[in-house]
Amino acid sequence: MLIGIGTVLQGSVFDDESKVNRIHLEFVIDEPYFIAHLLINTNLQKFSSEKYVEDLQAFKEHMTQIADKEVQTLMEYCRADWKYNDGRFYYSIHPDELKLPEMESLVAKAKQSAEYDKLLNQTIEYLDLCKRQWLDNYDTTAERVKAITGFSLQRKITVYISHPGLHTGRCLGDRKIAWGNREDFPNYTTIYLWHEILHTYFEFDHGINHSLIQFIADNELRTLLNGGTYPLYVGHKDLFETMELIQPYWEEYLQSSHRDILRFAEQLKQELNIASLPHISK
């Protein structure tokens, strides 16, 4: 079930991107994904703040009591076969891949609990905040992104909202984004939704392309909306060294009258010969 659908185009226009003249985000809460995300990331203690920890843990404990078999099956189903450097397993949760038979029973049991209702209501409120901030900032930020990149910005993207107490920001591929977090600084949601949107335009690498996304979203848009200058950079710290190498080329690029960010990325790769770094999305 999808809950809380946001900015949506209807009918044939919705399906025909040639008739879309902006980035349209469809904010949704997909309950099987939402519940799986709650259980797995609470178990991993991927909390974005202390504010909701008690509520999240109460739901996990309740579900373990009433549906322990389904919860354990879910954990095993989403666990990847490789680990982080510190020995922890990586878990992959994708709304299109939760096909295990136990999911229907798990969702039904979750929806009967007061603990779930509390988390769902918090997330519906968070969805509304994300949508309003995005729409409030869209014109200003889209104009800047278009000017920097040369992209047409005609695209419809689904944003799967998760609980704000759990840290999530990931491009899922196929024009889908997973999002949920605290607001670390003003306009944080807008800035990092753009970060994930830009991943849908670039071929993924954790090197030149990801550094350019970080220049555009994490730094250009942040200073546009909040003031200040860069460097100092924000974003993935393991990209800062690459960004320092790119910085003089970036400044020259921003002064050019005809900008094509994908062509610029290819020129940087030839000039700097920087390999992609190992990386796991948040």
N, C-alpha and C positions, 0 to 999 in steps of 0.2 A: 504494500500500500504506500502511495505517495501522499505526504502531508505538506501543507504550507507552500504550494507552488507560487512562485514569485512572478517576475516579469516574463510573460509568455505571449508569443504571437500565435494566433489561431489559424486553423485551416491551411489552405495552400500556401499562404505567405509564410507560415511557420516552417514549412518543409522546403521552401525555395530560397536559398541564401542570396540569390541574385536580387531579391526584392527586400533584403534586409540591409539597412543603411547604417548600422551601428553594431556594437557588441551587445547582444541580448543574453543576459544571464537568467536561467531558470533555476531558482533556489528551491530545493526539495529536501524533504526528510523521507528517505526510503527506509521503512521500518525494519526489514531484515538486516540491511546494512547497518542501520543505526544501532540496533540491538547488538549485533556482532561487534561493532566498534566499541560500544560501551563495555562489553564483557572483556574483550581481549586487551584493550588499552588500559582499563582499570586494573586488570591483573598484572600488566606490565608497569603499572604506576607511571604512565605517561601523562601526568597531571600538568596542566598549563598554569595552575595557581592553587592555592590552598582553599579557595572559596567554596568549591563544590566537592572536596575530597570525601567528606562524611556521607553526602548523598550518593555519590558514585559507589563507594564501598558498601553502603547499605544495600544497594541494588544487586551488586555482585554477590554478596553473601546470601541474600534472599534467593537468587536464582540458583546458587550452588546447593541450597537446601532443597529446592523443589524440582530442580532439573539438572542435577549434577552430571548425569550421563550425557545429555545433550550439550551441556557446556563443554565437557571434556572432548567430545567429538568435534565440536566447533574449533576448539583450540588446536587439535591435531590436524584438522582439515586446512586451517589457514597458516600453519607453521611451515615456513620454507625449509629447504634442506641445506641451508648454509647459515652461518653465524656472523655477528659483528666481531670486531677485533677483541672485544672483552669477553667473548664466549657466549653471549646471549643469542638465542635464535631470532631471526627476522620473521615477522608475521605479515602476510599480504592479505589485505581485506579489500575486495573489489565488489561493488554492488551487482555486477553481472556474473559473478562466479560463485555465489553462495548457493550452490545447487544441491547440497547435502540433504537427504530426506528428513533429518531431524530438525531442520530449520523451521518448518511449519509449526511443529509442536513447541519449539523454543519461543517463537514469536507469540503464539497463543498464550502460553503461560506467563510471559513477561507482561503482556497487555492486561492481565488480570490483577496486577499488583499496584499498590499505591506508590511504591518506590519508583516504578517505571513512569507512572503518570507525572510524578514530580519532575523527573529528569526531562520528560518529553515537553512539559509546559515551559521549563527553563529554555529548552532548545528552540521551541516555537518563538519565544520572545527574542532569542538571539538571532534567529533567522530574520525576523522583522528588522532588527537593528542593522544587520549586514545589508539587507536590501535597501533600506533608507540611506545608509551611508554611501553605498555604491551609486545610487541614483543622484544623490546630492553632489557627488564629486565627478560624475561621469563626463560631463561636457568639458570641464577644465582638463581632466587627465587624458581623455581620448584625443583631444586636440594636440596635446604634447606628444603622446605616444605616436600618433600618426605623423607628426612633423619629424620626429627622430627616426622612425623606422621606414617610412614610405609605405607601410601596410594600408590596405583599404579599410580594415577593421569592419568587415561585414561577416559576422559569424554568430551562431547560436551555440551556447555552451551550457551544459547542465552542471550545477553546483550542488553536490551532495553534502548537506550540512550535518555535522556531528556536534556533540555536546561541547559547549564552550570551555568546560573544565578539562578537556582532553586535547592535547596538542596535535593538530593535524593540518598539513598543507601539502597537497600533492596533486600533480597532474596525472590523471588515470589513463590518459590516451583517449582516442575516439571522441575528442571534444567534451571531456568530462573531468571535473575537478572535485576533489575531496577537501572540505574546509571546516575547521573549527578551532578556536583559539581564544585566548584573552586578548584584549586590546593593549599591546605593549607600549604603544605611544599613539598620539592622535592620528587618525586616518589609517591605522595599521591594516585594517581589513581591506580597504580600497587598494592600498599599495601592494599587498601580497596576493590579492585576487588578480591584479594585473601581472604579477610575477608568474602565477600559474597559467594565466591566459597566454602570456608570451611563450610559454613552453609549447603551446599548441601550434605555434608558427615556426619554431626552430626545430631542427633535428636535434635530439638530445645528445649532449656531451657535457661532462663536468669539467669543462676547460674554457675555450674561447666563447662558445655559444652561451653557456650558463653565466659566464662573467658579464657578457653583454646584457643579458636579461637583468642581472643584478645592478649594472650601471643604470639601466632604464628605469626599472621599477623601484628597487630598494633605495636608490640614491637620487636620481633625477626627479621622480615623482614625490619622493619624501620631502626634498627641499622645495619643490614647487608648492606643495600643500602646507608644509609646516615651517618653511624658512630654513635658514642655515646654508652651509656649503659642504662640499666634500672634495677630496678626502678630508677627514676621516670617513671610512666606509662603514656601512652596516650590511648585514647579510651573512652568508656562509663564510666563516672566517678562513676556511681552507682555500677560498678563491681570492683572498686579498693580495697574495703575492702575484698572481696572474693579472689582477686588476691594476696593480702598480706598473706592470710592464705595458699594459694596454693604455694607461692613462694619457700619455702624450699623443698617441694616435687618436684616442677618443676625443680629446680637446680639438684636434684638427678636424675630425669628422663633424663635430657639432658646429664648426664654423663654415662648413661647406654648404652650398646652396642646393645641391641635388643629393639627397640622402637615400641610400639603399642599404639597409642594415644587413641583409643576407650577403650581398656582394662584399660589404665591408668585412664581415666575418670571414669570408673565404680569403680575402686579402691578408687579414691578420694571421690566419693559419699558415699561409705561405711565408709571411714575413717573420713570424716569431717561432714557428715550429713547436708549439706547446701541446703536449699530450693531454688527453683527458685524464682527470684524477678519479680515483675510486670514490664512489659516493652512494649514499642511501638517502632517498627522500624522507622528509619528516613523516 
